[in-house]
Amino acid sequence: MSQELVNNLLKQVNYPGFSRDIVSFGLIQEAKLEGKKAFVKVEITSTDPTLPNTLKGEINRVLLNNDSIDETDVRILVKKPSATNSTQQANTEETVLQNVKHIIAIASGKGGVGKSTTAVNLACAIEKILSEKTERTANIGLMDCDVYGPSIPLLIGASEKPHTISENLIAPVESFGIKVMSMGLLVDEETPVVWRGPMVMKTIQQFANNVEWGDLDLLIVDLPPGTGDAQLSLAQTLPLDGVIIVTTPQKAAFDVARRGARMFEKVNVPILGVVENMSFLLNEEINEKSYLFGQGGGPKTAHALSTAFLGEIPIEQEIRLGGDNGIPIVISNPEHFASKAIREIGDRVLSLL
C-alpha cells in the first residue's frame, strides 16, 4: 500500500518539457514509504545538467504536500547517452531510412478533425504533383501510427495483408501508387488493440525499421490525436523534417491544436504549417460559403505558432464518400474544387520541403 501511495503521487510529476508523467515513462526504480519517510529512486538518461535538480524539486514538492509524508529521500540517477547506442541508432536509421528523402507527420490536438482523411488525400495529391513535375513516377509512403484507431486502410482502399520479405522485414501494401503500412492491415477488423504505451512505441519502431519502404520521395506519417506515446516515439525514432497540424475552425478545436503542437517544439520538430479542415460549405449554385463551424481557426492557430497557414479544405460530401469507398477525392474527381484546394496545400508543403 505504501508503494502504491508513493507511485500514485509520482504520477502527478511530469517529465520536464512533456505532458507525460515519470511513472508512465518507466523512470521509477524504487518508490516506498517507511513510517512517514518516502524513498524514491529515479533513473534518467540526459545530458542536461539542470534536469536532475528540477525533477528532484518537483518530486519533493508533490510528496511533501501529502499528509502521510513528512520526510523524503529522493535520488536521481543520471545516465549519459551511450555513444555505442547512439551509433547503433544512427546506423539503424541510416540503413533503414537512407533512401527516404523527406519525412513529415500529420497531427492534431483532438480527434474528429479529419486528420487521416487529410493525410490520405495529401499523399495522393503530392504523388500526382511530383510525378508531373519530375516526369517520373513519384514514390510516396503513408505510415499509419494511429494504432488504436487505424483508419488509413479504409480511406485509401487498402485491404490485403502485407507479405513477408524475410524474417524481420515485411512489404507495405500499395494503393493508388502509395505505399501503406497500418495496424489495420495486420489485425482483424473486429479485433481491438488493447495495448499499453511501450507496445505502441515498439510498433512504431517496427513500422520504421522492419518495413521495406524502399526509395521514397516522401514518407507521410499519420499520428493519433493528442500528445501521447505515439508522438513521443515518432520524434525519437524518425528524423522528421516537420509536422503539419490539422484543425477545424471552431475554438474548441484550434485551442487544443495549438496546445498539442507545442509538444513538437519541445522535441525540436519544426511545425511546417497548419491546415484548416471542414472550413466551409459551398453552395455552388450561388457560389456562397457557409461557415458552419466558425471562421478563422486555422489562420489563428498558424499565427499563434508562428508558422505558415497552408490552406482550407471545405466540408464536402464527396470527400466523405471517397473515404467510405476507399477512393480519395483527389483520385476520383481531381477537378473538384475540394481536390484543387488539397492540391494547392500539397504544392505549398513541397515548396517548404
C-alpha positions, 0 to 999 in steps of 0.5 A: 500500500505504501508503494502504491501511495508513493507511485500514485503521487509520482504520477502527478510529476511530469517529465520536464518539457512533456505532458507525460508523467515519470511513472508512465515513462518507466523512470521509477526504480524504487518508490516506498514509504517507511513510517512517514519517510518516502524513498524514491529512486529515479533513473534518467538518461540526459545530458542536461545538467539542470534536469536532475535538480528540477525533477528532484524539486518537483518530486519533493514538492508533490510528496511533501504536500501529502499528509502521510509524508513528512520526510523524503529521500529522493535520488536521481540517477543520471545516465549519459547517452551511450555513444555505442547506442547512439551509433547503433541508432544512427546506423539503424536509421541510416540503413533503414531510412537512407533512401527516404528523402523527406519525412513529415507527420500529420497531427492534431490536438483532438480527434474528429478533425479529419486528420487521416482523411487529410493525410490520405488525400495529401499523399495522393495529391503530392504523388500526382504533383511530383510525378508531373513535375519530375516526369517520373513516377513519384514514390510516396509512403503513408505510415499509419501510427494511429494504432488504436484507431487505424483508419488509413486502410479504409480511406485509401482502399487498402485491404490485403495483408502485407507479405513477408520479405524475410524474417524481420522485414515485411512489404507495405501494401500499395494503393493508388501508387502509395505505399501503406503500412497500418495496424489495420492491415495486420489485425482483424477488423473486429479485433481491438488493440488493447495495448499499453504505451511501450507496445505502441512505441515498439510498433512504431519502431517496427513500422520504421525499421522492419518495413521495406519502404524502399526509395521514397520521395516522401514518407507521410506519417499519420499520428493519433490525436493528442500528445501521447506515446505515439508522438513521443516515439515518432520524434525519437525514432524518425528524423522528421523534417516537420509536422503539419497540424490539422484543425477545424475552425471552431475554438474548441478545436484550434485551442487544443491544436495549438496546445498539442503542437507545442509538444513538437517544439519541445522535441525540436520538430519544426511545425511546417504549417497548419491546415484548416479542415471542414472550413466551409460549405459551398453552395455552388449554385450561388457560389456562397460559403457557409461557415458552419463551424466558425471562421478563422481557426486555422489562420489563428492557430498558424499565427499563434505558432508562428508558422505558415497557414497552408490552406482550407479544405471545405466540408464536402460530401464527396470527400466523405464518400471517397473515404467510405469507398476507399477512393480519395477525392483527389483520385476520383474527381481531381477537378473538384474544387475540394481536390484543387484546394488539397492540391494547392496545400500539397504544392505549398508543403513541397515548396517548404520541403 
